[in-house]
């Protein structure tokens, strides 16, 4: 009885083998940390536009870069609100849909190699080279959905080519799908050149002369070629019009300037790219075993890899039926050739506009057009180089799948950490700047956030500080001086310089001098910088791209009253008040000379057992106790400040000198005594 039940279950598993595998592997790769993930990169402005104006705003937002993308964003933002988890779930669904599309398409090309087709599709579902799966709102709409339509178009084309009795509607559907695949985005336009190669493959067994075969392939390709030509004409016209404001083709110009150098450099670049996408990405997943054993994340990754190994051992090694005679070198050779061609063609769009491909953010998105070729090439290599040793092929596939899933979880965890850091930044900013005057620029040299830019965080700032604004006037901009100085967002450091820039469909108008300069470290408290309190003396060891902007900081832009910052719900509840909370509230109170409040905040930190990470964080409390004449407590705080001979002593001396000029004579005498003890130069 049990034997019969086991056979029944086994047969059911075999029937739905691919379906079960793609669901489980995708969930383990991308779904385990959804609750702790947020918005990243371009997801911030896109989510903000949908919240602020509604889905139809994307018509105007994409009119100057990719007009045919707008319907994708309109449809999806109509279905999902601004909750990050919903977009991450949708992103997994789209990734799974892409895997099913690839498998179906390949089964039209090679109907007798279902197993190999499934392996290619599974690799696409968990392709570890694309590290922006978690920028889900952007990439599901901008690349993955159009890619699905293109893959489906391949399948319908091959289906019609194999069966001449198919009605013309099949070709028409294929053309519509091709249109939806390449007109919205130029990412996959070069993959259209795989069509005649696929058609050549499926006509290989037909007994006809080479000329007739070429003619037939061309006739079958012609409807889709017309769509491609139409797209090229459209792109040429549109990208040379005044409406277009985005990347432009630069490779042709470089060729004519120096053909020899161009050919040598680009041959090397293509070889490096093929090695990266075809080999290095897949071998690098095994670097997970080098992770430090003391980290909790390492144990979680190894646990997930182990779960995958057990699951795939049962699904593939034990349950996957096979016939040793069905697979040989012919499929493997074709797969490798098509894979190499797919990678080369996938490289062309990024190469044409001069962008490098990389596994590092943000350029890993450019690997998407090469993903199909990479997965096809790898499976072809496994089949060819381990020919007729099917069990060994299974073992390698199981290991590759398992470690690829582990690598995806590892990447997901970096996004989780980045979201935690984002939330910490937002809350510290709100604590220090509860209200901000309109048309203010927030300047820092850079932030310790990997998956966002100043541009994308500008959307977050407007969402937080003026959520009820539904006009096209943009009130706030975040600018990295390290990246923007000398550009349109920060032309120079002259306070009178006027800035008026467009942000998609919005306009920001302001002045360089209407700014708040701040510093936010990896581990520590956010500090608003100014020329009086937190100036160059206090931060002289920091990047000059930060300290050179301090003179622009206008503290009057910060308000304690007025419209209060309200973070979106998905940022979460206000965290427990830590040392940074009390420090930031104390520095806000110092802005209004509220010394009593600062002292109350200090006593709260003592009751809670909090202490400063850096000596400079005690300065605001030291000043409050001196201002109110509590010298005993001031001396106690002074003893906590460790004097660093390189810069902390000068910062402390500057602070004491500044305080001395604003207190009574009795207090001056006490401060001068401390300064003599420390060895400070005393100004009159």
C-alpha positions as CSV (number, residue, x, y, z in Angstrom):
1,X,0.0,0.0,0.0
2,X,2.8,2.4,1.0
3,X,4.7,1.4,-2.1
4,X,1.8,2.3,-4.3
5,X,1.3,5.6,-2.5
6,X,5.0,6.5,-3.0
7,X,4.8,5.7,-6.7
8,X,1.7,7.8,-7.1
9,X,3.3,10.8,-5.3
10,X,6.5,10.3,-7.4
11,X,4.5,10.3,-10.6
12,X,2.7,13.5,-9.6
13,X,6.1,15.1,-8.7
14,X,7.5,14.1,-12.1
15,X,4.5,15.6,-13.8
16,X,4.9,18.9,-12.1
17,X,8.7,18.7,-11.5
18,X,9.6,22.0,-13.2
19,X,6.7,23.9,-11.7
20,X,7.6,22.8,-8.2
21,X,11.3,23.5,-8.7
22,X,10.9,27.0,-10.1
23,X,8.5,28.0,-7.3
24,X,10.7,26.7,-4.5
25,X,14.0,27.9,-5.9
26,X,12.6,31.4,-6.6
27,X,11.1,31.7,-3.2
28,X,14.3,30.6,-1.4
29,X,16.2,33.1,-3.6
30,X,14.0,36.1,-3.4
31,X,11.1,35.6,-1.0
32,X,12.5,34.8,2.4
33,X,13.4,38.4,3.4
34,X,10.5,40.3,1.7
35,X,9.1,41.5,5.0
36,X,12.4,43.3,5.8
37,X,12.9,44.9,2.3
38,X,12.0,48.4,1.0
39,X,12.5,50.7,-1.9
40,X,15.8,51.2,-3.7
41,X,17.3,53.1,-6.6
42,X,14.6,54.2,-9.1
43,X,11.8,52.6,-7.2
44,X,11.7,55.6,-4.9
45,X,10.8,58.2,-7.6
46,X,8.5,55.8,-9.4
47,X,6.6,54.9,-6.3
48,X,6.5,58.5,-5.3
49,X,5.1,59.6,-8.7
50,X,2.3,57.0,-8.5
51,X,1.5,58.1,-4.9
52,X,1.6,61.8,-5.7
53,X,-0.1,62.0,-9.2
54,X,-1.5,58.6,-10.0
55,X,-0.6,56.1,-12.7
56,X,-1.3,58.3,-15.7
57,X,1.6,60.6,-14.7
58,X,3.9,58.0,-16.2
59,X,2.8,59.0,-19.7
60,X,4.5,62.4,-19.2
61,X,7.3,60.9,-17.1
62,X,8.5,58.6,-19.9
63,X,7.8,60.9,-22.8
64,X,11.5,62.0,-23.0
65,X,13.2,58.6,-22.5
66,X,11.0,55.5,-23.3
67,X,7.4,56.5,-24.2
68,X,6.3,52.9,-24.8
69,X,7.2,51.9,-21.2
70,X,4.5,54.1,-19.8
71,X,1.6,51.5,-20.3
72,X,3.6,48.9,-18.2
73,X,3.9,51.3,-15.3
74,X,0.3,52.5,-15.6
75,X,-1.0,49.0,-15.5
76,X,1.1,47.7,-12.6
77,X,0.9,50.9,-10.4
78,X,-2.9,50.7,-10.9
79,X,-2.8,47.2,-9.4
80,X,-0.4,47.7,-6.5
81,X,0.0,50.6,-4.0
82,X,3.1,52.0,-2.5
83,X,3.9,49.0,-0.3
84,X,7.3,47.6,-1.1
85,X,6.4,44.0,-0.1
86,X,3.7,44.0,-2.8
87,X,6.3,44.9,-5.5
88,X,8.7,42.3,-4.3
89,X,6.0,39.6,-4.5
90,X,5.2,40.8,-8.0
91,X,8.8,40.8,-8.9
92,X,9.1,37.1,-8.0
93,X,6.0,36.3,-9.9
94,X,7.4,38.0,-13.0
95,X,10.7,36.2,-12.7
96,X,8.9,32.9,-12.5
97,X,6.8,33.9,-15.5
98,X,10.0,34.6,-17.4
99,X,11.3,31.1,-16.6
100,X,8.1,29.4,-17.8
101,X,8.2,31.5,-21.0
102,X,11.8,30.5,-21.7
103,X,11.1,26.8,-21.1
104,X,8.0,26.9,-23.4
105,X,10.0,28.7,-26.1
106,X,12.9,26.3,-26.0
107,X,10.5,23.4,-26.1
108,X,9.3,24.8,-29.5
109,X,12.9,24.8,-30.7
110,X,14.0,21.4,-29.1
111,X,10.8,19.5,-28.3
112,X,12.9,16.3,-27.4
113,X,15.2,18.1,-24.9
114,X,12.6,19.0,-22.3
115,X,15.0,18.3,-19.5
116,X,17.8,20.6,-20.8
117,X,15.2,23.3,-21.6
118,X,14.0,23.1,-18.0
119,X,17.5,23.5,-16.7
120,X,18.1,26.6,-18.8
121,X,14.8,28.1,-17.6
122,X,15.6,27.3,-14.0
123,X,18.9,29.0,-14.3
124,X,17.2,32.1,-15.6
125,X,14.8,32.1,-12.7
126,X,17.7,32.2,-10.2
127,X,20.4,33.9,-12.4
128,X,22.8,35.3,-9.8
129,X,24.5,37.9,-12.0
130,X,21.4,40.2,-11.9
131,X,21.7,41.7,-8.5
132,X,18.8,44.2,-8.8
133,X,15.8,41.8,-8.5
134,X,14.9,43.7,-5.4
135,X,14.6,47.0,-7.3
136,X,11.4,45.4,-8.2
137,X,9.1,48.2,-9.2
138,X,11.6,49.4,-11.8
139,X,13.0,46.3,-13.3
140,X,9.8,44.2,-13.5
141,X,8.3,47.0,-15.7
142,X,11.3,48.3,-17.4
143,X,13.0,45.0,-18.5
144,X,11.6,41.7,-17.3
145,X,8.0,42.1,-18.6
146,X,9.2,43.3,-22.1
147,X,11.7,40.4,-22.1
148,X,8.8,37.9,-21.4
149,X,6.9,39.3,-24.4
150,X,10.0,38.9,-26.6
151,X,10.6,35.3,-25.5
152,X,7.0,34.4,-26.1
153,X,7.3,36.0,-29.5
154,X,10.2,33.7,-30.3
155,X,8.1,30.8,-29.3
156,X,5.1,31.8,-31.4
157,X,7.4,32.4,-34.4
158,X,8.9,28.9,-34.1
159,X,5.5,27.3,-33.6
160,X,4.2,28.9,-36.8
161,X,7.4,27.9,-38.7
162,X,7.2,24.2,-37.6
163,X,3.6,23.9,-38.7
164,X,2.7,25.7,-42.0
165,X,-0.9,24.9,-41.5
166,X,-1.0,27.3,-38.5
167,X,-3.3,30.3,-39.2
168,X,-1.8,33.6,-40.0
169,X,-3.1,34.8,-36.6
170,X,-0.1,32.9,-35.1
171,X,2.4,35.1,-36.9
172,X,0.4,38.2,-36.1
173,X,0.4,37.4,-32.4
174,X,4.2,36.8,-32.6
175,X,4.6,40.2,-34.2
176,X,2.5,41.9,-31.5
177,X,4.6,40.2,-28.8
178,X,7.8,41.3,-30.6
179,X,6.5,44.9,-30.6
180,X,5.8,44.7,-26.9
181,X,9.3,43.2,-26.4
182,X,11.5,45.8,-28.1
183,X,9.6,49.0,-28.5
184,X,9.3,49.8,-24.7
185,X,13.0,49.3,-24.0
186,X,16.1,49.0,-26.1
187,X,17.7,46.5,-23.7
188,X,16.8,43.5,-25.8
189,X,16.7,44.9,-29.3
190,X,19.9,43.1,-30.4
191,X,18.5,39.7,-29.3
192,X,16.1,40.0,-32.2
193,X,19.1,38.8,-34.4
194,X,18.7,35.4,-32.7
195,X,15.4,34.8,-34.6
196,X,17.0,33.7,-38.0
197,X,19.4,31.5,-36.0
198,X,16.5,29.7,-34.2
199,X,14.8,29.3,-37.6
200,X,18.0,27.9,-39.1
201,X,18.1,25.4,-36.2
202,X,14.6,24.1,-36.6
203,X,15.0,23.7,-40.4
204,X,18.2,21.7,-40.0
205,X,16.5,18.3,-40.6
206,X,14.7,19.4,-43.7
207,X,16.0,17.8,-46.9
208,X,16.5,20.9,-49.1
209,X,19.3,22.8,-50.7
210,X,21.1,25.5,-48.8
211,X,19.8,28.3,-51.0
212,X,16.2,27.1,-50.5
213,X,16.8,26.9,-46.8
214,X,18.2,30.4,-46.6
215,X,15.2,31.7,-48.6
216,X,12.8,29.9,-46.3
217,X,14.4,31.2,-43.1
218,X,14.3,34.7,-44.5
219,X,10.6,34.4,-45.5
220,X,9.8,33.2,-42.0
221,X,11.8,35.9,-40.4
222,X,10.6,38.7,-42.6
223,X,7.4,39.7,-40.5
224,X,9.6,40.0,-37.4
225,X,12.4,41.7,-39.3
226,X,9.9,44.4,-40.3
227,X,9.1,45.0,-36.6
228,X,12.8,45.3,-35.9
229,X,13.4,47.7,-38.8
230,X,10.4,49.8,-37.7
231,X,11.9,50.0,-34.2
232,X,15.3,51.0,-35.5
233,X,13.7,53.8,-37.6
234,X,11.7,54.9,-34.6
235,X,14.8,55.0,-32.3
236,X,16.9,56.9,-34.9
237,X,14.2,59.5,-35.3
238,X,13.3,59.8,-31.6
239,X,16.8,59.8,-30.2
240,X,17.7,62.6,-32.6
241,X,14.7,64.7,-31.7
242,X,14.5,67.4,-29.1
243,X,12.1,65.3,-27.0
244,X,14.8,62.7,-26.1
245,X,17.0,63.2,-23.0
246,X,18.9,60.0,-22.2
247,X,21.8,57.8,-23.3
248,X,23.1,58.2,-26.8
249,X,25.1,55.9,-29.0
250,X,28.8,56.8,-28.9
251,X,30.6,53.7,-30.2
252,X,30.2,54.7,-33.9
253,X,31.9,58.0,-33.3
254,X,34.8,56.3,-31.4
255,X,35.3,53.9,-34.3
256,X,35.8,56.7,-36.9
257,X,38.2,58.6,-34.6
258,X,40.6,55.7,-34.2
259,X,39.6,52.5,-35.9
260,X,42.6,50.4,-34.9
261,X,42.5,51.3,-31.2
262,X,38.8,50.9,-31.2
263,X,38.9,47.4,-32.6
264,X,41.6,46.2,-30.1
265,X,40.0,47.7,-27.1
266,X,36.5,46.5,-27.9
267,X,37.7,43.0,-28.8
268,X,39.3,42.8,-25.3
269,X,36.1,44.2,-23.8
270,X,33.9,41.6,-25.4
271,X,36.2,38.8,-24.4
272,X,36.2,40.0,-20.8
273,X,32.4,40.3,-20.9
274,X,32.0,36.8,-22.3
275,X,34.3,35.4,-19.6
276,X,32.4,37.3,-16.9
277,X,28.9,36.3,-17.9
278,X,29.6,32.8,-19.3
279,X,32.1,31.6,-16.6
280,X,32.9,33.9,-13.8
281,X,29.4,34.5,-12.6
282,X,28.7,30.8,-12.2
283,X,32.0,29.9,-10.6
284,X,31.8,32.8,-8.2
285,X,28.7,31.4,-6.5
286,X,31.0,28.9,-4.8
287,X,32.9,31.7,-3.1
288,X,30.1,31.5,-0.5
289,X,32.2,28.8,1.2
290,X,34.7,31.6,2.0
291,X,32.3,33.6,4.1
292,X,33.3,34.0,7.8
293,X,31.9,31.3,9.9
294,X,31.2,33.6,12.9
295,X,28.5,35.5,11.0
296,X,24.8,34.5,11.5
297,X,24.2,35.3,7.8
298,X,26.7,32.7,6.8
299,X,24.9,30.0,8.8
300,X,21.6,31.1,7.2
301,X,23.1,30.9,3.7
302,X,24.6,27.4,4.3
303,X,21.2,26.3,5.7
304,X,19.5,27.5,2.6
305,X,22.1,25.8,0.3
306,X,21.6,22.6,2.3
307,X,17.8,22.8,1.9
308,X,18.3,23.3,-1.8
309,X,20.7,20.3,-2.1
310,X,18.2,18.0,-0.3
311,X,15.3,19.3,-2.3
312,X,17.0,19.1,-5.6
313,X,18.5,15.7,-4.8
314,X,15.0,14.4,-4.4
315,X,13.5,16.3,-7.4
316,X,16.3,15.8,-9.9
317,X,18.6,13.0,-8.8
318,X,15.9,10.6,-7.5
319,X,12.8,11.6,-9.5
320,X,13.9,12.9,-12.9
321,X,13.4,10.1,-15.5
322,X,15.7,10.0,-18.4
323,X,16.8,8.1,-21.4
324,X,20.6,7.9,-21.8
325,X,20.1,7.8,-25.6
326,X,18.1,11.1,-25.8
327,X,20.9,13.6,-25.2
328,X,24.2,13.9,-27.0
329,X,26.7,16.3,-28.3
330,X,24.5,17.8,-31.0
331,X,22.2,19.7,-28.7
332,X,25.0,20.7,-26.4
333,X,27.1,22.2,-29.4
334,X,24.1,24.1,-30.6
335,X,23.3,25.4,-27.1
336,X,26.8,26.6,-26.6
337,X,27.0,28.3,-30.0
338,X,23.6,30.0,-29.5
339,X,24.6,30.9,-25.9
340,X,27.8,32.6,-27.1
341,X,25.9,34.5,-29.8
342,X,23.2,35.4,-27.3
343,X,25.8,36.8,-24.9
344,X,27.5,38.8,-27.7
345,X,24.2,40.2,-28.9
346,X,23.1,41.0,-25.4
347,X,26.3,43.0,-24.8
348,X,25.7,45.3,-27.8
349,X,23.1,47.8,-26.3
350,X,25.3,48.7,-23.3
351,X,28.4,48.7,-25.5
352,X,26.8,51.1,-28.0
353,X,26.2,53.7,-25.3
354,X,29.5,53.2,-23.6
355,X,28.4,51.6,-20.3
356,X,30.4,48.9,-18.7
357,X,28.9,45.6,-17.6
358,X,29.7,44.4,-14.2
359,X,28.3,42.3,-11.3
360,X,28.4,45.4,-9.1
361,X,25.5,47.7,-8.6
362,X,24.3,49.6,-10.6
363,X,25.8,48.2,-13.8
364,X,24.6,44.6,-13.0
365,X,21.3,45.5,-14.6
366,X,23.1,45.5,-18.0
367,X,23.6,41.8,-17.6
368,X,19.9,41.1,-18.2
369,X,20.2,41.0,-22.1
370,X,23.1,38.5,-21.7
371,X,21.2,36.3,-19.2
372,X,19.5,34.1,-21.7
373,X,22.7,33.4,-23.6
374,X,24.7,32.8,-20.4
375,X,22.2,30.2,-19.1
376,X,22.0,28.4,-22.4
377,X,25.8,28.3,-22.7
378,X,26.3,26.9,-19.2
379,X,23.9,24.1,-19.7
380,X,25.4,23.3,-23.1
381,X,28.8,23.1,-21.5
382,X,27.6,20.8,-18.8
383,X,26.0,18.5,-21.4
384,X,28.9,18.5,-23.7
385,X,31.9,18.2,-21.4
386,X,30.2,15.5,-19.2
387,X,28.6,13.8,-22.1
388,X,26.7,10.5,-21.4
389,X,27.5,10.8,-17.7
390,X,24.0,11.8,-16.7
391,X,24.4,11.3,-12.9
392,X,27.4,13.6,-12.9
393,X,25.5,16.2,-14.9
394,X,22.8,16.0,-12.3
395,X,25.2,16.5,-9.4
396,X,26.8,19.6,-11.1
397,X,23.4,21.1,-11.9
398,X,22.2,20.5,-8.3
399,X,25.3,22.1,-6.9
400,X,25.1,25.1,-9.3
401,X,21.4,25.6,-8.6
402,X,21.9,25.4,-4.8
403,X,24.8,27.8,-4.6
404,X,23.1,30.2,-7.0
405,X,20.1,30.3,-4.6
406,X,22.6,30.9,-1.7
407,X,24.2,33.7,-3.6
408,X,20.8,35.3,-4.3
409,X,19.9,35.1,-0.6
410,X,23.3,36.6,0.3
411,X,22.5,39.6,-2.1
412,X,19.0,39.9,-0.6
413,X,20.5,40.2,2.8
414,X,22.6,43.2,1.6
415,X,19.4,44.8,0.5
416,X,17.8,44.1,3.9
417,X,20.8,45.8,5.6
418,X,20.6,48.8,3.2
419,X,16.9,49.2,4.0
420,X,17.6,49.2,7.7
421,X,20.3,51.8,7.1
422,X,17.9,53.9,5.0
423,X,15.3,53.8,7.8
424,X,17.9,54.8,10.4
425,X,18.9,57.7,8.2
426,X,15.3,58.9,7.7
427,X,14.5,58.8,11.4
428,X,17.7,60.6,12.4
429,X,17.0,63.2,9.8
430,X,13.5,63.7,11.1
431,X,14.7,63.9,14.7
432,X,17.2,66.6,13.8
433,X,15.1,68.4,11.2
434,X,11.4,68.0,12.2
435,X,10.4,70.6,9.6
436,X,12.2,72.1,6.7
437,X,11.5,75.3,4.7
438,X,10.6,74.7,1.1
439,X,13.1,75.0,-1.8
440,X,15.9,73.7,0.4
441,X,18.9,71.7,-0.8
442,X,20.3,69.0,1.5
443,X,24.0,68.6,0.8
444,X,26.4,65.9,1.9
445,X,29.5,64.4,0.2
446,X,27.9,60.9,0.1
447,X,25.8,58.5,2.2
448,X,26.8,55.0,3.3
449,X,23.9,53.5,1.3
450,X,24.7,51.1,-1.5
451,X,21.4,50.8,-3.4
452,X,20.2,54.4,-3.5
453,X,21.5,57.6,-5.0
454,X,21.0,61.3,-4.0
455,X,18.6,61.5,-7.0
456,X,16.4,58.6,-5.8
457,X,16.5,59.8,-2.2
458,X,15.2,63.2,-3.3
459,X,11.9,61.5,-3.9
460,X,11.9,60.1,-0.4
461,X,12.7,63.5,1.2
462,X,9.8,65.2,-0.6
463,X,7.5,62.3,0.4
464,X,8.6,62.7,4.1
465,X,8.7,66.5,4.4
466,X,5.7,67.5,2.2
467,X,3.5,64.4,1.6
468,X,0.4,66.6,0.9
469,X,2.0,68.4,-2.1
470,X,0.3,67.3,-5.3
471,X,1.7,70.0,-7.5
472,X,4.6,69.7,-10.0
473,X,6.8,72.0,-7.8
474,X,9.5,70.0,-6.1
475,X,10.4,71.4,-2.7
476,X,13.6,69.5,-1.7
477,X,16.6,68.0,-3.3
478,X,19.4,65.9,-1.9
479,X,22.8,66.4,-3.5
480,X,26.0,64.5,-3.2
481,X,28.8,67.1,-3.5
482,X,31.2,64.3,-4.4
483,X,29.2,63.4,-7.5
484,X,27.4,66.6,-8.4
485,X,29.9,69.5,-7.8
486,X,30.5,71.2,-11.1
487,X,27.3,69.7,-12.6
488,X,23.8,71.2,-13.1
489,X,22.6,70.2,-9.6
490,X,25.6,71.9,-7.8
491,X,27.4,74.1,-10.3
492,X,29.6,75.8,-7.8
493,X,29.8,76.7,-4.1
494,X,28.6,80.3,-4.5
495,X,25.6,80.8,-2.2
496,X,24.0,83.1,-4.8
497,X,24.0,80.6,-7.6
498,X,20.5,79.8,-8.8
499,X,19.4,76.3,-9.5
500,X,16.4,75.3,-11.6
501,X,16.3,71.7,-12.7
502,X,13.7,69.2,-13.9
503,X,13.1,66.0,-12.0
504,X,11.1,63.8,-14.4
505,X,7.9,65.8,-14.6
506,X,8.7,68.1,-11.6
507,X,10.7,71.3,-11.3
508,X,13.0,72.2,-8.4
509,X,13.9,75.9,-8.0
510,X,16.4,77.1,-5.4
511,X,19.7,78.6,-4.5
512,X,23.0,77.0,-3.5
513,X,23.0,79.0,-0.4
514,X,19.5,77.8,0.7
515,X,21.0,74.6,1.9
516,X,21.5,72.4,4.9
517,X,24.8,70.5,5.0
518,X,24.9,67.3,7.0
519,X,27.1,64.3,7.7
520,X,25.8,60.8,8.3
521,X,28.4,58.1,9.2
522,X,28.1,54.3,8.8
523,X,27.8,53.8,12.5
524,X,27.0,56.9,14.4
525,X,24.7,59.9,14.6
526,X,23.7,62.3,11.8
527,X,25.1,65.8,12.3
528,X,23.9,69.0,10.8
529,X,27.0,71.1,10.0
530,X,27.4,74.8,10.2
531,X,30.1,77.5,10.6
532,X,29.4,78.0,14.3
533,X,28.9,74.7,16.1
534,X,29.7,71.7,13.9
535,X,32.3,73.4,11.6
536,X,35.6,72.5,10.0
537,X,37.3,72.4,13.3
538,X,35.1,69.6,14.5
539,X,35.1,67.6,11.2
540,X,38.6,68.5,9.8
541,X,39.4,64.8,9.3
542,X,36.4,64.3,6.9
543,X,36.4,64.5,3.1
544,X,37.1,68.0,1.8
545,X,34.1,67.5,-0.5
546,X,32.0,67.7,2.7
547,X,33.9,70.3,4.7
548,X,34.2,72.7,1.8
549,X,30.4,73.0,1.6
550,X,29.8,73.8,5.3
551,X,29.7,77.6,4.6
552,X,26.5,77.0,2.6
553,X,24.6,75.6,5.6
554,X,21.8,77.9,6.6
555,X,20.4,76.8,9.9
556,X,17.3,79.0,9.5
557,X,16.1,76.5,6.9
558,X,15.4,74.1,9.8
559,X,12.2,74.7,11.8
560,X,11.0,73.1,15.0
561,X,7.4,74.3,14.3
562,X,5.4,74.2,11.1
563,X,4.5,71.3,8.9
564,X,6.1,68.3,10.6
565,X,7.8,65.5,8.7
566,X,5.6,62.5,8.2
567,X,7.4,59.3,6.9
568,X,5.3,57.0,4.7
569,X,3.7,54.0,6.5
570,X,6.0,51.5,5.0
571,X,9.1,53.0,6.6
572,X,7.7,51.7,9.8
573,X,7.1,52.9,13.3
574,X,9.5,55.3,15.0
575,X,12.3,53.2,16.6
576,X,13.2,53.2,20.3
577,X,15.0,56.4,21.3
578,X,18.7,55.8,21.4
579,X,21.7,58.0,22.1
580,X,21.4,59.6,18.6
581,X,17.9,60.7,19.3
582,X,18.9,62.6,22.5
583,X,22.0,64.1,20.8
584,X,20.0,65.2,17.7
585,X,17.3,66.7,19.9
586,X,19.9,68.5,22.0
587,X,21.5,70.0,18.9
588,X,18.1,71.1,17.7
589,X,17.5,72.7,21.0
590,X,20.9,74.4,20.9
591,X,19.8,76.0,17.6
592,X,17.2,78.0,19.7
593,X,19.5,78.4,22.8
594,X,17.2,76.2,24.9
595,X,19.9,75.1,27.4
596,X,17.4,73.8,30.0
597,X,16.0,71.3,27.5
598,X,19.5,70.1,26.6
599,X,20.3,69.4,30.2
600,X,17.1,67.5,30.6
601,X,18.0,65.4,27.6
602,X,21.4,64.7,29.0
603,X,20.0,63.4,32.3
604,X,17.6,61.2,30.3
605,X,20.6,59.6,28.6
606,X,22.2,59.0,32.0
607,X,19.1,57.3,33.3
608,X,19.0,55.0,30.3
609,X,22.7,54.2,30.4
610,X,23.5,55.8,27.0
611,X,26.9,57.2,26.2
612,X,28.5,58.9,23.2
613,X,30.4,57.0,20.5
614,X,32.6,60.0,19.7
615,X,34.0,62.7,22.0
616,X,32.5,65.5,19.9
617,X,29.0,64.3,20.6
618,X,29.4,65.5,24.2
619,X,30.1,69.1,23.2
620,X,26.5,70.2,23.0
621,X,25.9,69.0,26.6
622,X,29.1,70.5,27.8
623,X,28.1,73.9,26.5
624,X,24.6,73.7,28.1
625,X,26.0,73.0,31.5
626,X,28.6,75.8,31.2
627,X,25.9,78.3,29.9
628,X,23.8,77.6,33.0
629,X,26.7,77.6,35.4
630,X,26.7,73.9,36.4
631,X,30.5,73.7,36.5
632,X,30.7,70.4,38.4
633,X,28.7,68.6,35.8
634,X,30.5,70.4,33.0
635,X,33.8,69.2,34.4
636,X,32.5,65.6,34.6
637,X,31.5,65.8,30.9
638,X,34.8,67.4,30.1
639,X,36.6,64.4,31.6
640,X,34.6,62.1,29.3
641,X,36.0,63.8,26.2
642,X,39.1,62.0,25.1
643,X,41.6,64.5,23.7
644,X,43.1,63.4,20.3
645,X,46.3,65.3,19.6
646,X,45.5,65.5,15.9
647,X,42.1,67.2,15.9
648,X,39.9,66.5,18.9
649,X,41.9,68.9,21.1
650,X,41.6,71.7,18.5
651,X,37.8,71.1,18.2
652,X,37.4,71.2,22.0
653,X,39.6,74.3,22.3
654,X,37.6,76.0,19.6
655,X,34.3,75.2,21.4
656,X,35.6,76.4,24.7
657,X,36.9,79.7,23.1
658,X,33.5,80.2,21.5
659,X,31.6,79.5,24.7
660,X,33.9,81.9,26.6
661,X,32.7,84.8,24.5
662,X,29.1,84.4,25.4
663,X,29.1,83.8,29.2
664,X,29.6,85.9,32.4
665,X,33.0,86.7,33.9
666,X,32.8,84.0,36.6
667,X,32.1,81.4,34.0
668,X,34.9,82.8,31.8
669,X,37.4,82.3,34.7
670,X,36.3,78.6,35.1
671,X,36.5,77.9,31.3
672,X,40.0,79.5,31.1
673,X,41.2,77.3,33.9
674,X,40.1,74.2,32.0
675,X,41.7,75.6,28.8
676,X,45.0,76.2,30.6
677,X,44.9,72.6,31.9
678,X,44.2,71.2,28.4
679,X,46.7,73.5,26.8
680,X,44.4,75.5,24.5
681,X,45.4,78.8,22.9
682,X,43.1,81.4,24.3
683,X,41.7,84.2,22.1
684,X,40.8,87.5,23.5
